């Protein structure tokens, strides 16, 4: 997964849920500018804030170790 891929996923999910960027930013407690940059795939986006956005969308994040296959 790349920053661009995460941003695209967030944008697509937000649109699917019928949310405006400002609505999602408010629901996740981040600034509108942050969300715009996150959706654009900014590689230096803060992880904690990105996780808040994903949680507000109802997304789950799963990290697999190499042993998990």
N, C-alpha and C positions, 0 to 999 in steps of 0.2 A: 504494500500500500504506500502510495506517495502522498505528499501534501496536496497535490492537485486532485488525486483520487478521493481523498477525504473531503476536500472542498466540494467536489462535484456530487458526492454522496449526500452531503449536508444540504446543498442547494436543491437537489432533486427531491429529497425527503420533505424539505420545507415546502416546496411548491405542491407536492402531492397532498400535503396536509392543509393547503390553502392559506399558509401563513405568509405575511409580508416580512421582509428582513427586520423591520423595526419591531414587529410583534415577537419574533423569535429572540431578538436581542434582549428585549425586556423580560421575556419569560425565562431566559437563561441567565440573566444578570450580567450581561456583557454589553459593551458599547456597540452601537451600530457600525462604526468604522471597523472595529475588530471583526464583526461578523462578515462584513463585506470583504475584508482581506482574507479571512478564513475560507470563505467560499471561492475566492480567487486562487487559493492554493498557496498562500504565503508560507514559505518554509520555516519561518521563525515564529510562527504563532505560538502563544503560550499553551502548553499542554493542558493545564488545569482548566483554563477557560474553554478550550476546545472540548474537553470532556463534559463541561457543564452544558454546552450547546447540544452535544449528542444526547445527553440525558434528557434535556428538555424536549427533544424530538422523540424520546422513547427508544432510542437506539441503545444497544448493548455493545460493549467493547470486549473482545476476547483476545488474549495474547497466548499464543501457543509456543511452547518450547520446542527445540528440535526433536526431543524425545516424543512429543505428542504426535509427531508425524504430520 
